[in-house]
Amino acid sequence: MPSADADAGSASASATGSEDTLDLRLPEDFGALTGRDRSEAAGAPERDRGTARPAAASPAGDLLDGVAGWGPTATEEGVFHLVPVRIERDLALISRWMNDPAVAAFWELSGPRRVTEEHVRAQLTGDGRSVPCLGVLQGTAMSYWEIYRADLDPLARHCPVRPHDTGVHLLIGDVAGRGRGLGSTLLRAVADLVLDRRPACTRVVAEPDLRNTPSVAAFLSAGFRFCAEVDLPRKRAALLVRDRSLRSLL
């Protein structure tokens, strides 16, 4: 259930009348982080993520309050844990998932292992605004995640953002895990983790391709609400938001 990309493009968002389409203020350090991100690549999650000028990361090495230390969380499917990727350990598995046709249609990272490696390594060696992770359920790696600072991402030039908005990309690697509600369960768990571990974050955001109806449905079932349609270079995306203020209601 891959969540689609955060690629930049011509920013025409059709609003739903909510305040989300009005709040365009960016954090002070956004310009420094994105000043070199002028050549956006097409495809799934932002190809140049992690390549901007370094910023001050947290003691844990990222700008997300230390994803590595977030710890496990209980879900109805079992104990789930976000584990930051290690290239030497995880590349073969992630590359295999990226070559699944259902995943490749939206992530566009199929092909030789080096294609996936370049994408993931750019985040691991970047400034800490995006953290690629394996999703480990009951001790088994079964999904790939990217947790990122949406307010410090090229996406922020094309979608309304707020300081500390945190973005999520997801793919379920195991075919048997798709189509049975597992994606919704894990998305809700991860959104709750973000809101619990990042006190400054008021919203978790996502922008799946509108054509990826299973992904959009999973986010909606996980308590995200639809805000707008956004034109990106090679897709029209649904801007979806999980609000801290509404988490007990949705």
C-alpha positions as CSV (number, residue, x, y, z in Angstrom):
1,M,0.0,0.0,0.0
2,P,2.5,2.6,-1.1
3,S,1.9,6.2,-0.2
4,A,2.8,8.3,-3.1
5,D,5.3,11.0,-3.4
6,A,6.2,14.4,-2.1
7,D,7.5,15.7,-5.4
8,A,7.5,19.4,-6.2
9,G,5.6,20.8,-9.1
10,S,3.1,23.5,-10.2
11,A,1.2,24.2,-7.0
12,S,-2.4,24.3,-7.9
13,A,-4.4,23.0,-4.9
14,S,-8.2,22.8,-5.1
15,A,-9.3,23.7,-1.6
16,T,-12.2,22.2,0.4
17,G,-12.8,25.5,2.2
18,S,-10.8,24.5,5.3
19,E,-8.1,26.6,6.9
20,D,-5.4,24.3,5.6
21,T,-5.3,26.1,2.3
22,L,-4.6,29.4,3.9
23,D,-1.7,28.7,6.2
24,L,1.3,29.2,4.0
25,R,3.8,30.4,6.5
26,L,7.1,28.6,6.5
27,P,9.6,28.1,9.3
28,E,12.6,30.4,9.3
29,D,15.1,27.7,8.4
30,F,13.1,26.4,5.4
31,G,14.9,28.6,2.9
32,A,18.3,27.4,4.1
33,L,17.2,23.8,3.8
34,T,15.7,24.0,0.4
35,G,17.8,26.6,-1.3
36,R,19.6,24.0,-3.3
37,D,16.6,21.9,-4.1
38,R,15.8,23.5,-7.4
39,S,15.9,20.5,-9.6
40,E,13.0,18.2,-8.5
41,A,13.1,14.7,-9.9
42,A,9.9,13.0,-11.1
43,G,8.4,9.9,-9.5
44,A,7.6,8.7,-6.0
45,P,8.9,10.2,-2.8
46,E,11.1,13.2,-3.2
47,R,14.3,12.1,-5.0
48,D,16.4,15.0,-3.6
49,R,15.3,14.6,0.0
50,G,18.2,14.8,2.3
51,T,20.5,16.6,-0.1
52,A,20.0,20.1,1.1
53,R,22.4,22.2,3.1
54,P,22.9,20.6,6.5
55,A,20.9,22.0,9.4
56,A,21.1,21.5,13.2
57,A,19.9,18.0,13.9
58,S,18.7,16.7,17.2
59,P,21.2,14.8,19.4
60,A,19.7,11.7,18.0
61,G,20.8,12.7,14.5
62,D,17.6,13.8,12.9
63,L,15.2,16.7,12.8
64,L,12.3,14.5,14.0
65,D,13.0,14.2,17.7
66,G,14.9,11.0,17.4
67,V,12.9,8.5,15.4
68,A,15.3,5.7,16.4
69,G,14.3,6.2,20.0
70,W,10.5,6.3,19.5
71,G,10.3,2.7,20.6
72,P,7.6,0.0,19.9
73,T,3.9,0.5,20.1
74,A,1.1,-2.0,20.6
75,T,-1.5,-2.5,17.8
76,E,-4.3,-4.9,17.3
77,E,-2.0,-6.8,14.9
78,G,0.8,-7.1,17.4
79,V,3.8,-5.0,18.6
80,F,5.1,-2.6,15.9
81,H,8.4,-0.8,15.8
82,L,9.9,1.7,13.3
83,V,13.6,0.8,12.9
84,P,15.8,3.2,10.9
85,V,17.2,1.6,7.8
86,R,20.8,0.3,7.6
87,I,21.9,0.0,4.0
88,E,24.1,-3.1,4.5
89,R,21.3,-4.9,6.4
90,D,18.2,-3.8,4.6
91,L,18.9,-2.8,1.0
92,A,18.2,-6.2,-0.6
93,L,14.8,-6.5,1.1
94,I,13.7,-2.9,0.3
95,S,14.9,-3.3,-3.3
96,R,12.9,-6.5,-3.7
97,W,9.8,-4.7,-2.5
98,M,10.4,-1.8,-4.9
99,N,10.4,-4.2,-7.8
100,D,6.9,-5.5,-7.0
101,P,4.9,-4.1,-9.9
102,A,2.1,-2.8,-7.5
103,V,4.8,-0.8,-5.6
104,A,6.8,0.3,-8.6
105,A,3.8,1.9,-10.2
106,F,3.8,4.6,-7.6
107,W,7.3,4.7,-6.1
108,E,9.2,4.3,-9.4
109,L,12.3,2.8,-7.8
110,S,12.3,-0.6,-9.6
111,G,15.4,-1.9,-11.4
112,P,18.9,-2.6,-10.1
113,R,19.5,-2.5,-6.4
114,R,21.6,0.7,-6.8
115,V,18.4,2.6,-7.8
116,T,16.9,2.0,-4.3
117,E,20.3,2.5,-2.7
118,E,20.7,6.0,-4.1
119,H,17.2,7.0,-3.0
120,V,17.7,5.7,0.6
121,R,21.3,6.7,1.0
122,A,20.4,10.3,0.1
123,Q,18.2,10.4,3.2
124,L,20.7,8.6,5.5
125,T,23.5,11.0,4.6
126,G,21.3,14.1,4.4
127,D,20.5,16.7,7.0
128,G,18.1,14.6,9.1
129,R,14.8,15.9,7.7
130,S,13.8,12.5,6.5
131,V,14.3,9.1,8.1
132,P,13.8,5.9,6.1
133,C,12.6,3.0,8.3
134,L,11.6,-0.6,8.2
135,G,8.3,-1.4,9.9
136,V,8.8,-4.4,12.1
137,L,5.6,-6.2,13.2
138,Q,5.9,-9.0,15.7
139,G,9.7,-9.2,15.0
140,T,9.3,-9.4,11.2
141,A,10.2,-6.6,8.8
142,M,7.1,-6.2,6.6
143,S,6.9,-2.5,5.5
144,Y,9.0,0.4,4.4
145,W,8.4,3.9,5.8
146,E,9.7,7.4,5.3
147,I,9.1,9.8,8.2
148,Y,9.9,13.4,7.1
149,R,9.6,17.0,8.1
150,A,7.0,18.2,5.6
151,D,7.7,21.9,6.6
152,L,11.3,21.5,5.6
153,D,10.6,19.4,2.5
154,P,10.3,20.7,-1.2
155,L,6.6,19.7,-0.8
156,A,6.2,22.8,1.4
157,R,6.7,25.0,-1.7
158,H,3.6,23.5,-3.2
159,C,1.3,22.6,-0.4
160,P,0.1,24.5,2.7
161,V,2.2,23.5,5.6
162,R,2.7,24.5,9.3
163,P,5.8,24.4,11.4
164,H,6.7,20.8,12.4
165,D,4.2,19.2,10.1
166,T,5.4,15.6,9.8
167,G,4.9,13.6,6.6
168,V,4.5,9.8,6.1
169,H,5.2,7.5,3.2
170,L,4.4,3.8,3.4
171,L,4.6,0.6,1.4
172,I,3.5,-2.8,2.7
173,G,6.1,-5.2,1.4
174,D,4.3,-8.5,2.0
175,V,1.5,-9.0,-0.6
176,A,-0.4,-11.1,1.9
177,G,-0.5,-8.0,4.2
178,R,-2.3,-5.9,1.7
179,G,-6.1,-5.4,1.3
180,R,-7.1,-6.5,4.7
181,G,-6.9,-3.3,6.7
182,L,-3.3,-3.7,8.0
183,G,-2.2,-0.5,6.3
184,S,-4.9,1.5,8.2
185,T,-3.9,-0.1,11.5
186,L,-0.3,0.7,11.1
187,L,-0.9,4.2,9.7
188,R,-3.0,5.1,12.8
189,A,-0.3,3.6,15.0
190,V,2.5,5.6,13.4
191,A,0.5,8.8,13.3
192,D,-0.1,8.4,17.0
193,L,3.6,7.7,17.5
194,V,4.5,11.0,15.7
195,L,2.0,13.0,17.8
196,D,3.2,11.4,21.0
197,R,6.9,11.7,20.4
198,R,6.8,15.1,18.7
199,P,5.1,17.6,21.0
200,A,5.6,20.5,18.6
201,C,3.9,18.6,15.7
202,T,0.2,19.4,15.4
203,R,-0.5,17.5,12.1
204,V,0.7,14.4,10.3
205,V,0.3,14.7,6.6
206,A,0.4,12.5,3.5
207,E,0.0,13.0,-0.3
208,P,-0.8,9.7,-2.0
209,D,-1.5,9.6,-5.7
210,L,-5.3,10.0,-6.3
211,R,-5.1,6.9,-8.6
212,N,-3.8,4.8,-5.6
213,T,-7.2,4.3,-4.2
214,P,-6.2,1.6,-1.7
215,S,-3.6,4.0,-0.2
216,V,-6.0,6.9,0.0
217,A,-8.6,4.7,1.6
218,A,-6.1,3.4,4.2
219,F,-5.2,6.9,5.2
220,L,-8.8,7.9,5.6
221,S,-9.6,4.8,7.6
222,A,-6.6,5.7,9.8
223,G,-8.1,9.0,10.9
224,F,-6.7,11.3,8.2
225,R,-9.0,13.8,6.6
226,F,-9.0,15.0,3.0
227,C,-7.9,18.6,2.6
228,A,-7.3,19.2,-1.1
229,E,-6.1,17.9,-4.5
230,V,-2.6,19.0,-5.4
231,D,-1.0,18.9,-8.8
232,L,2.5,17.5,-8.7
233,P,4.8,16.8,-11.8
234,R,3.6,13.3,-12.6
235,K,0.5,12.9,-10.5
236,R,-2.4,14.5,-8.9
237,A,-2.2,13.9,-5.2
238,A,-4.7,13.9,-2.3
239,L,-3.4,16.1,0.6
240,L,-4.5,14.2,3.7
241,V,-4.1,15.3,7.3
242,R,-4.3,13.7,10.8
243,D,-4.8,16.5,13.3
244,R,-3.7,16.3,16.9
245,S,-6.9,18.2,17.9
246,L,-9.1,15.6,16.2
247,R,-7.2,12.4,17.0
248,S,-9.7,11.3,19.6
249,L,-12.6,11.8,17.2
250,L,-11.3,10.2,14.0
